[in-house]
Amino acid sequence: MEYVEVQLAKILSRVEKYQLSLRGVIDDALRNRIMDKSLIPVILAMGLGVLRNYKLLDFISMQALGIKPSILSTLKKWLLRIIVYEVKFRWNVLDEEKSRELKGS
C-alpha cells in the first residue's frame, strides 16, 4: 500500500491536470478501490491544508531547497508541496518513524 502522501499527490495532480473537484476525484478513487475509505479524513484534511498554502509551500521550496516546483512534473510538484507542508505545519505531530524518514536517517 502506498503512503498517504503519495496517494494525495496523485489525487491533487489529477485535480490540477483535469480541473476536477477534490471531492469528485476522491469519490472516483473510492469507487475504483484505489484507496481505502478510512483514509478520507486524512486525505481531505491534508489536501485542503496543502491547497490552502500552495504558494507559501512553493516559496519555501524555492528559498530553502532551491527547487522551483513549476519545472517539476505535476505529480512530483504536489509530492514536494505535501512534504514541505508536513515539515512546516505538522513536524511536531509527526510520529518518530516518519520524522526519521523525512530526515533521511
C-alpha contacts under 8 A as a table, 3 or more apart, distances in Angstrom:
res1	aa1	res2	aa2	distance
2	E	6	V	6.38
2	E	7	Q	6.62
3	Y	6	V	5.37
3	Y	7	Q	6.49
4	V	7	Q	5.07
4	V	8	L	6.04
4	V	39	L	7.67
4	V	42	V	7.98
4	V	43	I	7.17
5	E	8	L	5.09
5	E	9	A	6.09
5	E	79	L	6.87
5	E	82	I	6.62
5	E	83	I	7.70
6	V	9	A	5.01
6	V	10	K	6.28
6	V	79	L	6.58
7	Q	10	K	5.18
7	Q	11	I	6.30
7	Q	35	M	7.72
8	L	11	I	4.98
8	L	12	L	6.06
8	L	43	I	6.13
8	L	47	G	6.73
8	L	79	L	7.99
9	A	12	L	5.17
9	A	13	S	5.98
9	A	75	L	5.86
9	A	76	K	7.70
9	A	78	W	5.08
9	A	79	L	5.10
9	A	82	I	7.31
10	K	13	S	5.20
10	K	14	R	6.23
10	K	75	L	6.04
10	K	78	W	7.94
11	I	14	R	5.20
11	I	15	V	6.23
11	I	22	L	7.47
11	I	25	V	6.47
11	I	26	I	7.08
12	L	15	V	4.89
12	L	16	E	6.16
12	L	22	L	7.24
12	L	47	G	7.53
12	L	75	L	7.95
12	L	78	W	6.71
13	S	16	E	5.12
13	S	17	K	5.89
13	S	74	T	5.46
13	S	75	L	5.41
13	S	78	W	6.54
14	R	17	K	5.06
14	R	18	Y	5.89
14	R	19	Q	7.58
14	R	20	L	7.36
14	R	25	V	7.51
15	V	18	Y	5.72
15	V	19	Q	5.18
15	V	20	L	4.72
15	V	21	S	6.16
15	V	22	L	6.11
15	V	25	V	6.90
16	E	19	Q	5.11
16	E	20	L	7.07
17	K	74	T	7.67
20	L	24	G	6.87
20	L	25	V	6.88
21	S	24	G	5.12
21	S	25	V	6.33
22	L	25	V	5.32
22	L	26	I	6.25
23	R	26	I	5.09
23	R	27	D	6.11
24	G	27	D	5.06
24	G	28	D	6.12
25	V	28	D	4.99
25	V	29	A	6.16
26	I	29	A	5.04
26	I	30	L	6.27
26	I	40	I	7.72
27	D	30	L	5.08
27	D	31	R	6.22
28	D	31	R	5.09
28	D	32	N	6.20
29	A	32	N	5.20
29	A	33	R	5.98
29	A	34	I	5.03
29	A	35	M	5.98
30	L	33	R	4.90
30	L	34	I	6.11
30	L	35	M	5.77
30	L	36	D	6.83
30	L	37	K	6.60
31	R	34	I	7.77
33	R	36	D	6.94
35	M	39	L	7.33
36	D	39	L	5.70
36	D	40	I	7.64
37	K	40	I	5.69
38	S	41	P	7.21
39	L	42	V	5.41
39	L	43	I	6.00
40	I	43	I	5.08
40	I	44	L	5.95
41	P	44	L	5.24
41	P	45	A	6.01
42	V	45	A	5.24
42	V	46	M	5.93
43	I	46	M	5.40
43	I	47	G	5.59
44	L	47	G	5.02
44	L	48	L	5.90
45	A	48	L	5.41
45	A	49	G	6.22
46	M	49	G	5.06
46	M	50	V	6.14
46	M	82	I	7.99
47	G	50	V	5.18
47	G	51	L	6.07
48	L	51	L	5.03
48	L	52	R	5.90
49	G	52	R	5.14
49	G	53	N	6.30
49	G	85	Y	7.85
50	V	53	N	5.26
50	V	54	Y	5.61
50	V	57	L	7.91
50	V	81	R	6.85
50	V	82	I	6.27
50	V	85	Y	6.31
51	L	54	Y	5.31
53	N	56	L	5.39
53	N	57	L	6.12
54	Y	57	L	4.92
54	Y	58	D	6.07
54	Y	81	R	6.74
55	K	58	D	5.08
55	K	59	F	6.23
56	L	59	F	5.01
56	L	60	I	6.18
57	L	60	I	5.08
57	L	61	S	6.11
57	L	81	R	5.74
57	L	84	V	6.26
57	L	85	Y	6.51
58	D	61	S	4.99
58	D	62	M	6.22
58	D	68	K	7.23
58	D	69	P	6.24
58	D	81	R	6.84
59	F	62	M	5.18
59	F	63	Q	6.07
60	I	63	Q	5.13
60	I	64	A	5.54
60	I	65	L	7.36
60	I	84	V	7.63
61	S	64	A	5.58
61	S	65	L	5.10
61	S	66	G	6.28
61	S	67	I	5.53
61	S	68	K	6.73
61	S	69	P	7.28
61	S	80	L	7.87
61	S	81	R	7.82
61	S	84	V	7.17
62	M	65	L	5.69
62	M	66	G	4.46
62	M	67	I	4.85
62	M	68	K	5.26
62	M	69	P	7.62
63	Q	66	G	5.64
63	Q	67	I	7.88
68	K	71	I	6.03
68	K	72	L	7.48
69	P	72	L	5.39
69	P	77	K	5.27
69	P	80	L	7.64
70	S	73	S	7.94
70	S	77	K	7.19
72	L	76	K	5.96
72	L	77	K	5.46
73	S	76	K	5.31
73	S	77	K	5.97
74	T	77	K	5.11
74	T	78	W	6.34
75	L	78	W	5.38
75	L	79	L	6.18
76	K	79	L	4.98
76	K	80	L	6.02
77	K	80	L	5.20
77	K	81	R	6.28
78	W	81	R	4.95
78	W	82	I	6.09
79	L	82	I	5.07
79	L	83	I	6.22
80	L	83	I	5.20
80	L	84	V	6.13
81	R	84	V	5.14
81	R	85	Y	5.95
82	I	85	Y	4.96
82	I	86	E	6.22
83	I	86	E	5.15
83	I	87	V	6.27
84	V	87	V	5.10
84	V	88	K	5.95
85	Y	88	K	5.13
85	Y	89	F	5.67
85	Y	90	R	7.12
86	E	89	F	5.48
86	E	90	R	4.67
86	E	91	W	5.90
86	E	94	L	8.00
87	V	90	R	5.84
87	V	91	W	4.76
88	K	91	W	6.27
89	F	92	N	7.91
90	R	93	V	5.35
90	R	94	L	6.26
91	W	94	L	5.40
91	W	99	S	7.58
94	L	98	K	6.28
94	L	99	S	6.16
95	D	98	K	5.56
95	D	99	S	6.27
96	E	99	S	5.08
96	E	100	R	6.33
97	E	100	R	5.24
97	E	101	E	6.42
98	K	101	E	4.98
98	K	102	L	6.23
99	S	102	L	5.23
99	S	103	K	6.16
100	R	103	K	5.10
100	R	104	G	6.07
100	R	105	S	5.22
101	E	104	G	5.11
101	E	105	S	6.19
102	L	105	S	7.82
